[in-house]
Amino acid sequence: MTETAQLIDTLKRLLKAQGMTYRDVARALDVSET
């Protein structure tokens, strides 16, 4: 697994553990989800 893939996998797991969605992250960063 590449370093980038590992980073994305870790981020996904952390978001899931916190009960957060991509929408939550997009709102927090004031960017579009898509």
PDBQT receptor file of N, H, CA, C and O in Angstrom, charges set to zero:
ATOM      1  N   MET A   1       0.850  -1.179   0.000  1.00  0.00    +0.000 N 
ATOM      2  CA  MET A   1       0.000   0.000   0.000  1.00  0.00    +0.000 C 
ATOM      3  C   MET A   1       0.895   1.241   0.000  1.00  0.00    +0.000 C 
ATOM      4  O   MET A   1       1.865   1.323   0.754  1.00  0.00    +0.000 OA
ATOM      5  N   THR A   2       0.555   2.191  -0.848  1.00  0.00    +0.000 N 
ATOM      6  H   THR A   2      -0.233   2.124  -1.460  1.00  0.00    +0.000 HD
ATOM      7  CA  THR A   2       1.356   3.408  -0.932  1.00  0.00    +0.000 C 
ATOM      8  C   THR A   2       1.111   4.285   0.291  1.00  0.00    +0.000 C 
ATOM      9  O   THR A   2       0.141   4.101   1.027  1.00  0.00    +0.000 OA
ATOM     10  N   GLU A   3       1.995   5.225   0.483  1.00  0.00    +0.000 N 
ATOM     11  H   GLU A   3       2.783   5.375  -0.115  1.00  0.00    +0.000 HD
ATOM     12  CA  GLU A   3       1.870   6.152   1.608  1.00  0.00    +0.000 C 
ATOM     13  C   GLU A   3       0.564   6.948   1.519  1.00  0.00    +0.000 C 
ATOM     14  O   GLU A   3      -0.098   7.185   2.529  1.00  0.00    +0.000 OA
ATOM     15  N   THR A   4       0.207   7.354   0.307  1.00  0.00    +0.000 N 
ATOM     16  H   THR A   4       0.746   7.162  -0.514  1.00  0.00    +0.000 HD
ATOM     17  CA  THR A   4      -1.036   8.111   0.116  1.00  0.00    +0.000 C 
ATOM     18  C   THR A   4      -2.242   7.254   0.480  1.00  0.00    +0.000 C 
ATOM     19  O   THR A   4      -3.151   7.719   1.168  1.00  0.00    +0.000 OA
ATOM     20  N   ALA A   5      -2.254   6.022   0.027  1.00  0.00    +0.000 N 
ATOM     21  H   ALA A   5      -1.516   5.645  -0.532  1.00  0.00    +0.000 HD
ATOM     22  CA  ALA A   5      -3.363   5.115   0.328  1.00  0.00    +0.000 C 
ATOM     23  C   ALA A   5      -3.461   4.866   1.831  1.00  0.00    +0.000 C 
ATOM     24  O   ALA A   5      -4.562   4.793   2.375  1.00  0.00    +0.000 OA
ATOM     25  N   GLN A   6      -2.331   4.739   2.497  1.00  0.00    +0.000 N 
ATOM     26  H   GLN A   6      -1.436   4.798   2.055  1.00  0.00    +0.000 HD
ATOM     27  CA  GLN A   6      -2.326   4.539   3.945  1.00  0.00    +0.000 C 
ATOM     28  C   GLN A   6      -2.899   5.763   4.658  1.00  0.00    +0.000 C 
ATOM     29  O   GLN A   6      -3.659   5.628   5.616  1.00  0.00    +0.000 OA
ATOM     30  N   LEU A   7      -2.538   6.942   4.194  1.00  0.00    +0.000 N 
ATOM     31  H   LEU A   7      -1.921   7.052   3.416  1.00  0.00    +0.000 HD
ATOM     32  CA  LEU A   7      -3.036   8.180   4.788  1.00  0.00    +0.000 C 
ATOM     33  C   LEU A   7      -4.554   8.268   4.645  1.00  0.00    +0.000 C 
ATOM     34  O   LEU A   7      -5.258   8.576   5.606  1.00  0.00    +0.000 OA
ATOM     35  N   ILE A   8      -5.049   7.997   3.450  1.00  0.00    +0.000 N 
ATOM     36  H   ILE A   8      -4.477   7.747   2.669  1.00  0.00    +0.000 HD
ATOM     37  CA  ILE A   8      -6.494   8.058   3.206  1.00  0.00    +0.000 C 
ATOM     38  C   ILE A   8      -7.224   7.023   4.054  1.00  0.00    +0.000 C 
ATOM     39  O   ILE A   8      -8.271   7.320   4.628  1.00  0.00    +0.000 OA
ATOM     40  N   ASP A   9      -6.685   5.824   4.136  1.00  0.00    +0.000 N 
ATOM     41  H   ASP A   9      -5.834   5.583   3.669  1.00  0.00    +0.000 HD
ATOM     42  CA  ASP A   9      -7.291   4.773   4.948  1.00  0.00    +0.000 C 
ATOM     43  C   ASP A   9      -7.355   5.188   6.415  1.00  0.00    +0.000 C 
ATOM     44  O   ASP A   9      -8.367   4.972   7.081  1.00  0.00    +0.000 OA
ATOM     45  N   THR A  10      -6.287   5.775   6.909  1.00  0.00    +0.000 N 
ATOM     46  H   THR A  10      -5.464   5.950   6.367  1.00  0.00    +0.000 HD
ATOM     47  CA  THR A  10      -6.248   6.240   8.295  1.00  0.00    +0.000 C 
ATOM     48  C   THR A  10      -7.265   7.344   8.533  1.00  0.00    +0.000 C 
ATOM     49  O   THR A  10      -7.974   7.335   9.539  1.00  0.00    +0.000 OA
ATOM     50  N   LEU A  11      -7.337   8.288   7.614  1.00  0.00    +0.000 N 
ATOM     51  H   LEU A  11      -6.762   8.296   6.797  1.00  0.00    +0.000 HD
ATOM     52  CA  LEU A  11      -8.314   9.374   7.747  1.00  0.00    +0.000 C 
ATOM     53  C   LEU A  11      -9.739   8.833   7.762  1.00  0.00    +0.000 C 
ATOM     54  O   LEU A  11     -10.563   9.272   8.565  1.00  0.00    +0.000 OA
ATOM     55  N   LYS A  12     -10.030   7.888   6.883  1.00  0.00    +0.000 N 
ATOM     56  H   LYS A  12      -9.360   7.531   6.231  1.00  0.00    +0.000 HD
ATOM     57  CA  LYS A  12     -11.368   7.293   6.833  1.00  0.00    +0.000 C 
ATOM     58  C   LYS A  12     -11.710   6.605   8.152  1.00  0.00    +0.000 C 
ATOM     59  O   LYS A  12     -12.820   6.743   8.667  1.00  0.00    +0.000 OA
ATOM     60  N   ARG A  13     -10.743   5.862   8.692  1.00  0.00    +0.000 N 
ATOM     61  H   ARG A  13      -9.841   5.750   8.274  1.00  0.00    +0.000 HD
ATOM     62  CA  ARG A  13     -10.989   5.166   9.954  1.00  0.00    +0.000 C 
ATOM     63  C   ARG A  13     -11.211   6.148  11.100  1.00  0.00    +0.000 C 
ATOM     64  O   ARG A  13     -12.076   5.931  11.948  1.00  0.00    +0.000 OA
ATOM     65  N   LEU A  14     -10.427   7.230  11.126  1.00  0.00    +0.000 N 
ATOM     66  H   LEU A  14      -9.724   7.406  10.438  1.00  0.00    +0.000 HD
ATOM     67  CA  LEU A  14     -10.581   8.230  12.181  1.00  0.00    +0.000 C 
ATOM     68  C   LEU A  14     -11.925   8.948  12.077  1.00  0.00    +0.000 C 
ATOM     69  O   LEU A  14     -12.581   9.197  13.089  1.00  0.00    +0.000 OA
ATOM     70  N   LEU A  15     -12.328   9.275  10.863  1.00  0.00    +0.000 N 
ATOM     71  H   LEU A  15     -11.795   9.073  10.041  1.00  0.00    +0.000 HD
ATOM     72  CA  LEU A  15     -13.634   9.916  10.671  1.00  0.00    +0.000 C 
ATOM     73  C   LEU A  15     -14.757   9.001  11.153  1.00  0.00    +0.000 C 
ATOM     74  O   LEU A  15     -15.673   9.441  11.848  1.00  0.00    +0.000 OA
ATOM     75  N   LYS A  16     -14.678   7.733  10.779  1.00  0.00    +0.000 N 
ATOM     76  H   LYS A  16     -13.934   7.375  10.215  1.00  0.00    +0.000 HD
ATOM     77  CA  LYS A  16     -15.708   6.775  11.176  1.00  0.00    +0.000 C 
ATOM     78  C   LYS A  16     -15.743   6.633  12.699  1.00  0.00    +0.000 C 
ATOM     79  O   LYS A  16     -16.819   6.564  13.293  1.00  0.00    +0.000 OA
ATOM     80  N   ALA A  17     -14.583   6.590  13.321  1.00  0.00    +0.000 N 
ATOM     81  H   ALA A  17     -13.709   6.646  12.839  1.00  0.00    +0.000 HD
ATOM     82  CA  ALA A  17     -14.508   6.455  14.774  1.00  0.00    +0.000 C 
ATOM     83  C   ALA A  17     -15.126   7.660  15.481  1.00  0.00    +0.000 C 
ATOM     84  O   ALA A  17     -15.673   7.534  16.576  1.00  0.00    +0.000 OA
ATOM     85  N   GLN A  18     -15.034   8.821  14.847  1.00  0.00    +0.000 N 
ATOM     86  H   GLN A  18     -14.590   8.923  13.957  1.00  0.00    +0.000 HD
ATOM     87  CA  GLN A  18     -15.593  10.044  15.422  1.00  0.00    +0.000 C 
ATOM     88  C   GLN A  18     -17.047  10.262  15.011  1.00  0.00    +0.000 C 
ATOM     89  O   GLN A  18     -17.686  11.213  15.461  1.00  0.00    +0.000 OA
ATOM     90  N   GLY A  19     -17.567   9.385  14.159  1.00  0.00    +0.000 N 
ATOM     91  H   GLY A  19     -17.047   8.613  13.793  1.00  0.00    +0.000 HD
ATOM     92  CA  GLY A  19     -18.935   9.532  13.683  1.00  0.00    +0.000 C 
ATOM     93  C   GLY A  19     -19.101  10.700  12.731  1.00  0.00    +0.000 C 
ATOM     94  O   GLY A  19     -20.186  11.271  12.624  1.00  0.00    +0.000 OA
ATOM     95  N   MET A  20     -18.030  11.056  12.039  1.00  0.00    +0.000 N 
ATOM     96  H   MET A  20     -17.148  10.592  12.126  1.00  0.00    +0.000 HD
ATOM     97  CA  MET A  20     -18.063  12.189  11.118  1.00  0.00    +0.000 C 
ATOM     98  C   MET A  20     -18.209  11.706   9.677  1.00  0.00    +0.000 C 
ATOM     99  O   MET A  20     -17.847  10.579   9.342  1.00  0.00    +0.000 OA
ATOM    100  N   THR A  21     -18.746  12.582   8.839  1.00  0.00    +0.000 N 
ATOM    101  H   THR A  21     -19.041  13.498   9.111  1.00  0.00    +0.000 HD
ATOM    102  CA  THR A  21     -18.909  12.282   7.422  1.00  0.00    +0.000 C 
ATOM    103  C   THR A  21     -18.047  13.240   6.603  1.00  0.00    +0.000 C 
ATOM    104  O   THR A  21     -17.497  14.207   7.129  1.00  0.00    +0.000 OA
ATOM    105  N   TYR A  22     -17.944  12.952   5.310  1.00  0.00    +0.000 N 
ATOM    106  H   TYR A  22     -18.391  12.166   4.883  1.00  0.00    +0.000 HD
ATOM    107  CA  TYR A  22     -17.226  13.870   4.422  1.00  0.00    +0.000 C 
ATOM    108  C   TYR A  22     -17.908  15.234   4.426  1.00  0.00    +0.000 C 
ATOM    109  O   TYR A  22     -17.245  16.265   4.307  1.00  0.00    +0.000 OA
ATOM    110  N   ARG A  23     -19.228  15.237   4.563  1.00  0.00    +0.000 N 
ATOM    111  H   ARG A  23     -19.766  14.400   4.660  1.00  0.00    +0.000 HD
ATOM    112  CA  ARG A  23     -19.983  16.499   4.612  1.00  0.00    +0.000 C 
ATOM    113  C   ARG A  23     -19.551  17.330   5.823  1.00  0.00    +0.000 C 
ATOM    114  O   ARG A  23     -19.390  18.546   5.720  1.00  0.00    +0.000 OA
ATOM    115  N   ASP A  24     -19.364  16.669   6.968  1.00  0.00    +0.000 N 
ATOM    116  H   ASP A  24     -19.495  15.681   7.052  1.00  0.00    +0.000 HD
ATOM    117  CA  ASP A  24     -18.916  17.380   8.169  1.00  0.00    +0.000 C 
ATOM    118  C   ASP A  24     -17.548  18.020   7.944  1.00  0.00    +0.000 C 
ATOM    119  O   ASP A  24     -17.313  19.165   8.330  1.00  0.00    +0.000 OA
ATOM    120  N   VAL A  25     -16.665  17.276   7.324  1.00  0.00    +0.000 N 
ATOM    121  H   VAL A  25     -16.856  16.345   7.010  1.00  0.00    +0.000 HD
ATOM    122  CA  VAL A  25     -15.316  17.782   7.051  1.00  0.00    +0.000 C 
ATOM    123  C   VAL A  25     -15.379  18.959   6.082  1.00  0.00    +0.000 C 
ATOM    124  O   VAL A  25     -14.723  19.979   6.292  1.00  0.00    +0.000 OA
ATOM    125  N   ALA A  26     -16.168  18.814   5.026  1.00  0.00    +0.000 N 
ATOM    126  H   ALA A  26     -16.701  17.985   4.856  1.00  0.00    +0.000 HD
ATOM    127  CA  ALA A  26     -16.296  19.889   4.039  1.00  0.00    +0.000 C 
ATOM    128  C   ALA A  26     -16.831  21.157   4.689  1.00  0.00    +0.000 C 
ATOM    129  O   ALA A  26     -16.339  22.253   4.417  1.00  0.00    +0.000 OA
ATOM    130  N   ARG A  27     -17.825  21.013   5.537  1.00  0.00    +0.000 N 
ATOM    131  H   ARG A  27     -18.224  20.123   5.758  1.00  0.00    +0.000 HD
ATOM    132  CA  ARG A  27     -18.384  22.185   6.223  1.00  0.00    +0.000 C 
ATOM    133  C   ARG A  27     -17.348  22.827   7.135  1.00  0.00    +0.000 C 
ATOM    134  O   ARG A  27     -17.238  24.052   7.181  1.00  0.00    +0.000 OA
ATOM    135  N   ALA A  28     -16.593  22.016   7.858  1.00  0.00    +0.000 N 
ATOM    136  H   ALA A  28     -16.683  21.021   7.821  1.00  0.00    +0.000 HD
ATOM    137  CA  ALA A  28     -15.576  22.550   8.765  1.00  0.00    +0.000 C 
ATOM    138  C   ALA A  28     -14.490  23.305   8.006  1.00  0.00    +0.000 C 
ATOM    139  O   ALA A  28     -13.938  24.286   8.505  1.00  0.00    +0.000 OA
ATOM    140  N   LEU A  29     -14.189  22.836   6.794  1.00  0.00    +0.000 N 
ATOM    141  H   LEU A  29     -14.637  22.039   6.389  1.00  0.00    +0.000 HD
ATOM    142  CA  LEU A  29     -13.156  23.480   5.978  1.00  0.00    +0.000 C 
ATOM    143  C   LEU A  29     -13.725  24.555   5.059  1.00  0.00    +0.000 C 
ATOM    144  O   LEU A  29     -12.984  25.222   4.337  1.00  0.00    +0.000 OA
ATOM    145  N   ASP A  30     -15.054  24.717   5.091  1.00  0.00    +0.000 N 
ATOM    146  H   ASP A  30     -15.655  24.176   5.678  1.00  0.00    +0.000 HD
ATOM    147  CA  ASP A  30     -15.756  25.689   4.245  1.00  0.00    +0.000 C 
ATOM    148  C   ASP A  30     -15.467  25.451   2.764  1.00  0.00    +0.000 C 
ATOM    149  O   ASP A  30     -15.165  26.378   2.013  1.00  0.00    +0.000 OA
ATOM    150  N   VAL A  31     -15.570  24.176   2.364  1.00  0.00    +0.000 N 
ATOM    151  H   VAL A  31     -15.815  23.422   2.974  1.00  0.00    +0.000 HD
ATOM    152  CA  VAL A  31     -15.388  23.790   0.960  1.00  0.00    +0.000 C 
ATOM    153  C   VAL A  31     -16.549  22.897   0.537  1.00  0.00    +0.000 C 
ATOM    154  O   VAL A  31     -17.322  22.431   1.375  1.00  0.00    +0.000 OA
ATOM    155  N   SER A  32     -16.664  22.664  -0.757  1.00  0.00    +0.000 N 
ATOM    156  H   SER A  32     -16.036  23.042  -1.437  1.00  0.00    +0.000 HD
ATOM    157  CA  SER A  32     -17.702  21.785  -1.276  1.00  0.00    +0.000 C 
ATOM    158  C   SER A  32     -17.324  20.331  -1.021  1.00  0.00    +0.000 C 
ATOM    159  O   SER A  32     -16.149  19.965  -1.053  1.00  0.00    +0.000 OA
ATOM    160  N   GLU A  33     -18.316  19.529  -0.773  1.00  0.00    +0.000 N 
ATOM    161  H   GLU A  33     -19.270  19.826  -0.747  1.00  0.00    +0.000 HD
ATOM    162  CA  GLU A  33     -18.105  18.101  -0.525  1.00  0.00    +0.000 C 
ATOM    163  C   GLU A  33     -17.742  17.351  -1.799  1.00  0.00    +0.000 C 
ATOM    164  O   GLU A  33     -17.144  16.277  -1.728  1.00  0.00    +0.000 OA
ATOM    165  N   THR A  34     -18.089  17.892  -2.955  1.00  0.00    +0.000 N 
ATOM    166  H   THR A  34     -18.574  18.764  -3.012  1.00  0.00    +0.000 HD
ATOM    167  CA  THR A  34     -17.830  17.200  -4.217  1.00  0.00    +0.000 C 
ATOM    168  C   THR A  34     -16.622  17.727  -4.929  1.00  0.00    +0.000 C 
ATOM    169  O   THR A  34     -16.280  17.241  -6.007  1.00  0.00    +0.000 OA
TER     170      THR A  34
